[in-house]
Amino acid sequence: MSRPPTFVPPACATARTLRTDRGDFAVLDAVPPHGVPVVGTVLMLPGFTGSKEDFVALLEPIAAAGYRAVTVDGRGQYETEGPDDESAYAQDELARDVLAQARALTDAGTDARARPPALLGHSLGGQVARAAVLLAPDAFSSLTLMSSGPAEIAPTQQARAKMLADALAVLSMDEVWQAMQAMEPPPPEDADTGADDSEALRARWLRHNPAQLIATGRQLSTEPDRVDELAATPLPKHVLSGERDDTWPVPLLDDMARRLRARRSVIAGAEHSPNTDRPTETAAALIAFWDQV
């Protein structure tokens, strides 16, 4: 899972509720500092087991560049409530939530902010973002797929998703957390782990709805290749990843970018979560793409 450096938003961001015609969503809403004109809005979707805080280290540089950045907990993720029925987390349902979020942000804006938002999805969030774009390409000004591949996740990750689903069927969220922690390898002795975030990560995990995790884990393991469909949309596209990825191999992401005729960014020193591994470099690559668009 992504490990944000902190769960405390920067001064430019406010934790609030985004009200939409499909329900309420917990968001972090970061705005440019006084005197910096707003040039656009960005809607950011987290990955599997993640949350809006996964983008917290990107918010200040993105806002300083003139973009309003809104990161969201999808239904059943962390601080957004969700039902216990797995069918509520079908990809089409999640995609329509994203369209409702985009409408709410567009309707609330003025001047530059009234344009459709740029859409960014990390991992699972990227596949939900793709589904939303395929439903309504005009709802967004661009699409960035961050560490999100063309089809199903790698076989080793499919096995992990199935193991998690099996565990969630018989154990409590806290029991599953304890089992996952026991399986984690200890960090190297010379590793600089920074602040201890274990309690914040555990608190986030406990607030995820298990039905959401089971349903979206299944989606990740069975997602078809929809790259050609996406390539047929006129939206500007960007494929960003680290230089290593155990969920979708980097050569697969390179090929997807070629098929999409998309801008391609590879963040040196980053793995599956460049947003937390190398936030400064990741923010710079994102801003360069949005500025070009």
C-alpha positions as CSV (number, residue, x, y, z in Angstrom):
1,M,0.0,0.0,0.0
2,S,1.1,3.6,-0.5
3,R,2.6,5.1,2.7
4,P,2.0,8.9,2.7
5,P,4.6,10.9,4.6
6,T,1.9,12.3,6.8
7,F,-1.9,12.2,7.1
8,V,-1.9,15.9,8.0
9,P,-2.8,18.1,5.0
10,P,-0.5,21.0,4.1
11,A,-1.7,24.6,4.9
12,C,-3.0,25.0,1.3
13,A,-5.4,22.2,1.7
14,T,-8.7,21.7,3.6
15,A,-10.3,18.4,4.6
16,R,-13.9,18.8,3.6
17,T,-17.0,17.0,2.1
18,L,-17.6,17.2,-1.6
19,R,-21.4,17.0,-2.1
20,T,-22.5,15.5,-5.4
21,D,-25.7,14.1,-7.0
22,R,-24.4,10.6,-6.1
23,G,-23.6,11.2,-2.5
24,D,-20.9,12.8,-0.3
25,F,-17.2,12.2,-0.6
26,A,-14.4,13.0,1.8
27,V,-11.7,15.1,0.0
28,L,-8.6,17.2,0.5
29,D,-9.1,20.5,-1.4
30,A,-5.9,22.4,-2.1
31,V,-6.0,25.8,-3.6
32,P,-3.2,28.1,-5.0
33,P,-1.8,30.7,-2.6
34,H,-3.0,34.2,-2.6
35,G,-1.9,36.1,-5.8
36,V,-1.4,32.9,-7.9
37,P,-4.1,32.7,-10.6
38,V,-6.0,29.5,-10.9
39,V,-5.3,27.9,-14.2
40,G,-7.3,24.6,-13.7
41,T,-8.6,22.0,-11.4
42,V,-7.2,18.4,-10.9
43,L,-9.3,15.5,-9.6
44,M,-7.1,12.7,-8.1
45,L,-8.2,9.1,-7.4
46,P,-6.2,6.8,-5.0
47,G,-5.3,3.2,-5.5
48,F,-6.3,-0.1,-3.9
49,T,-6.2,0.1,-0.1
50,G,-5.2,3.8,-0.5
51,S,-6.8,7.1,0.3
52,K,-6.8,10.8,-0.6
53,E,-3.8,11.2,1.7
54,D,-1.6,9.3,-0.8
55,F,-1.3,12.5,-2.7
56,V,-0.6,14.8,0.2
57,A,3.0,15.4,-0.7
58,L,2.0,16.6,-4.2
59,L,-0.5,19.2,-3.0
60,E,1.7,22.1,-2.3
61,P,3.7,22.1,-5.5
62,I,0.6,21.5,-7.6
63,A,-1.2,24.4,-5.9
64,A,1.8,26.7,-6.2
65,A,1.7,26.1,-10.0
66,G,-1.8,27.4,-10.1
67,Y,-3.9,24.3,-10.0
68,R,-6.6,23.5,-7.5
69,A,-6.0,19.9,-6.5
70,V,-8.9,17.8,-5.1
71,T,-8.0,14.3,-3.8
72,V,-10.9,12.0,-3.0
73,D,-11.8,8.9,-1.0
74,G,-14.1,6.9,-3.2
75,R,-17.1,5.1,-1.8
76,G,-16.0,2.6,0.9
77,Q,-12.5,4.1,1.1
78,Y,-11.3,5.5,4.4
79,E,-13.4,8.5,5.3
80,T,-16.2,8.0,2.7
81,E,-18.9,5.7,3.8
82,G,-20.0,2.8,1.6
83,P,-22.5,0.0,1.7
84,D,-21.7,-3.6,2.6
85,D,-23.0,-4.9,-0.7
86,E,-20.1,-5.8,-3.2
87,S,-22.3,-4.9,-6.2
88,A,-22.2,-1.2,-5.0
89,Y,-18.5,-1.3,-6.0
90,A,-18.9,-2.4,-9.6
91,Q,-16.5,-0.5,-11.8
92,D,-19.4,1.3,-13.6
93,E,-20.7,2.5,-10.3
94,L,-17.3,3.8,-9.2
95,A,-16.9,5.5,-12.6
96,R,-20.2,7.2,-12.3
97,D,-19.2,8.5,-8.9
98,V,-16.2,10.1,-10.6
99,L,-18.4,11.8,-13.2
100,A,-20.5,13.2,-10.3
101,Q,-17.4,14.5,-8.6
102,A,-16.2,16.2,-11.8
103,R,-19.7,17.8,-12.3
104,A,-19.6,19.1,-8.7
105,L,-16.2,20.6,-9.2
106,T,-17.0,22.1,-12.6
107,D,-20.3,23.6,-11.4
108,A,-18.6,25.1,-8.4
109,G,-15.9,26.8,-10.4
110,T,-15.6,30.2,-12.0
111,D,-13.4,31.4,-14.9
112,A,-10.6,28.9,-15.4
113,R,-12.1,26.6,-12.8
114,A,-15.3,26.2,-14.7
115,R,-13.5,24.1,-17.3
116,P,-13.7,20.3,-16.8
117,P,-11.0,19.1,-14.4
118,A,-7.9,17.1,-15.3
119,L,-8.3,13.6,-14.1
120,L,-5.5,11.5,-12.4
121,G,-5.8,7.9,-11.2
122,H,-3.2,5.9,-9.3
123,S,-3.3,2.1,-9.8
124,L,-6.9,1.0,-9.2
125,G,-7.8,4.7,-9.4
126,G,-6.4,4.7,-12.9
127,Q,-8.7,2.0,-14.1
128,V,-11.7,3.6,-12.5
129,A,-10.6,6.9,-14.2
130,R,-10.3,5.1,-17.5
131,A,-13.9,3.8,-17.1
132,A,-15.2,7.3,-16.3
133,V,-13.5,8.7,-19.4
134,L,-14.9,6.0,-21.6
135,L,-18.4,6.9,-20.3
136,A,-18.0,10.7,-20.8
137,P,-14.7,11.9,-22.4
138,D,-16.0,15.5,-22.4
139,A,-16.2,15.5,-18.6
140,F,-12.4,15.9,-18.3
141,S,-9.7,18.1,-19.8
142,S,-7.0,15.4,-19.7
143,L,-6.3,11.9,-18.2
144,T,-3.1,10.8,-16.3
145,L,-2.7,7.1,-15.6
146,M,-0.2,6.8,-12.7
147,S,1.2,3.3,-12.3
148,S,-2.0,1.9,-13.8
149,G,-1.7,-0.7,-16.5
150,P,-3.7,-1.8,-19.6
151,A,-5.4,-4.8,-18.2
152,E,-5.2,-7.2,-15.2
153,I,-2.5,-7.0,-12.5
154,A,0.5,-9.3,-12.5
155,P,-0.1,-13.0,-11.5
156,T,1.7,-12.5,-8.2
157,Q,-0.5,-9.6,-7.3
158,Q,-3.6,-11.5,-8.4
159,A,-2.6,-14.2,-5.8
160,R,-2.3,-11.5,-3.1
161,A,-5.7,-10.0,-4.0
162,K,-7.3,-13.4,-3.7
163,M,-5.6,-14.2,-0.4
164,L,-6.8,-10.9,0.9
165,A,-10.4,-11.6,-0.3
166,D,-10.3,-15.0,1.3
167,A,-9.1,-13.6,4.6
168,L,-11.7,-10.8,4.6
169,A,-14.4,-13.4,4.2
170,V,-13.6,-15.0,7.6
171,L,-11.6,-12.5,9.6
172,S,-12.2,-9.0,11.0
173,M,-10.4,-6.0,9.5
174,D,-8.2,-5.8,12.5
175,E,-7.3,-9.5,12.4
176,V,-6.4,-9.1,8.7
177,W,-4.3,-6.1,9.5
178,Q,-2.3,-8.0,12.1
179,A,-1.8,-10.9,9.7
180,M,-0.5,-8.5,7.0
181,Q,1.9,-6.8,9.4
182,A,3.3,-10.2,10.4
183,M,4.0,-11.0,6.8
184,E,5.8,-7.6,6.1
185,P,9.6,-7.9,5.9
186,P,11.4,-5.7,8.5
187,P,13.0,-2.6,7.0
188,P,16.8,-2.7,6.5
189,E,18.7,-1.7,9.7
190,D,20.1,1.4,7.9
191,A,16.8,2.5,6.5
192,D,15.5,6.0,7.3
193,T,11.9,5.2,8.0
194,G,11.0,8.7,9.2
195,A,8.0,9.1,11.5
196,D,6.2,6.1,12.7
197,D,3.0,6.0,10.6
198,S,1.8,2.5,11.7
199,E,-1.1,3.8,13.8
200,A,-2.3,6.2,11.0
201,L,-2.1,3.4,8.4
202,R,-3.9,1.0,10.7
203,A,-6.7,3.6,11.4
204,R,-7.1,4.1,7.6
205,W,-7.2,0.3,7.0
206,L,-9.9,-0.2,9.7
207,R,-12.2,2.4,8.0
208,H,-12.1,0.7,4.6
209,N,-15.2,-1.3,3.8
210,P,-14.2,-4.9,3.2
211,A,-16.8,-5.3,0.5
212,Q,-15.1,-2.5,-1.4
213,L,-11.7,-4.3,-1.0
214,I,-13.1,-7.6,-2.2
215,A,-14.9,-6.2,-5.2
216,T,-12.1,-3.9,-6.4
217,G,-9.5,-6.6,-5.8
218,R,-11.5,-8.9,-8.1
219,Q,-11.7,-6.1,-10.7
220,L,-7.9,-5.6,-10.7
221,S,-7.5,-9.3,-11.3
222,T,-9.9,-9.6,-14.2
223,E,-9.7,-6.2,-15.9
224,P,-9.8,-6.5,-19.7
225,D,-7.5,-4.5,-22.1
226,R,-9.4,-1.4,-23.0
227,V,-6.5,0.6,-24.4
228,D,-7.8,0.8,-27.9
229,E,-11.1,2.1,-26.7
230,L,-9.3,4.8,-24.7
231,A,-7.0,5.6,-27.6
232,A,-10.1,6.5,-29.7
233,T,-11.0,9.3,-27.3
234,P,-9.6,12.8,-28.2
235,L,-8.5,13.5,-24.6
236,P,-4.8,14.3,-24.0
237,K,-3.2,11.4,-22.1
238,H,-0.3,10.9,-19.8
239,V,1.2,7.7,-18.6
240,L,3.4,8.1,-15.5
241,S,5.2,5.5,-13.4
242,G,8.3,4.7,-11.4
243,E,11.2,3.0,-13.0
244,R,10.2,-0.3,-11.3
245,D,6.7,-1.7,-10.8
246,D,5.7,-5.2,-9.5
247,T,2.0,-4.6,-10.3
248,W,2.3,-3.9,-14.0
249,P,5.8,-4.3,-15.5
250,V,7.2,-1.1,-16.8
251,P,7.6,-2.3,-20.4
252,L,3.9,-3.0,-20.4
253,L,3.3,0.6,-19.3
254,D,5.7,1.8,-22.0
255,D,3.7,-0.1,-24.7
256,M,0.4,1.2,-23.3
257,A,1.7,4.8,-23.6
258,R,2.7,4.1,-27.3
259,R,-0.7,2.6,-28.1
260,L,-2.4,5.7,-26.5
261,R,0.0,8.1,-28.2
262,A,0.4,9.5,-24.7
263,R,3.0,11.6,-23.0
264,R,5.3,9.2,-21.0
265,S,7.0,10.1,-17.7
266,V,9.3,7.7,-15.8
267,I,10.3,8.8,-12.3
268,A,13.8,7.7,-11.4
269,G,14.1,6.0,-8.0
270,A,10.4,5.4,-7.7
271,E,8.4,2.2,-7.7
272,H,4.6,1.6,-7.8
273,S,3.8,4.8,-5.8
274,P,5.9,7.7,-7.3
275,N,3.5,10.0,-5.6
276,T,5.0,9.0,-2.2
277,D,8.4,7.6,-3.4
278,R,9.5,10.8,-5.3
279,P,6.8,13.4,-4.8
280,T,8.9,16.4,-6.0
281,E,9.8,14.8,-9.3
282,T,6.3,13.4,-9.7
283,A,4.7,16.8,-9.2
284,A,7.1,18.4,-11.7
285,A,6.2,15.8,-14.4
286,L,2.4,16.3,-13.7
287,I,2.6,20.1,-13.9
288,A,4.6,20.0,-17.1
289,F,1.9,17.8,-18.7
290,W,-1.0,20.0,-17.5
291,D,0.8,23.2,-18.5
292,Q,1.2,21.7,-22.0
293,V,-2.4,20.8,-22.2
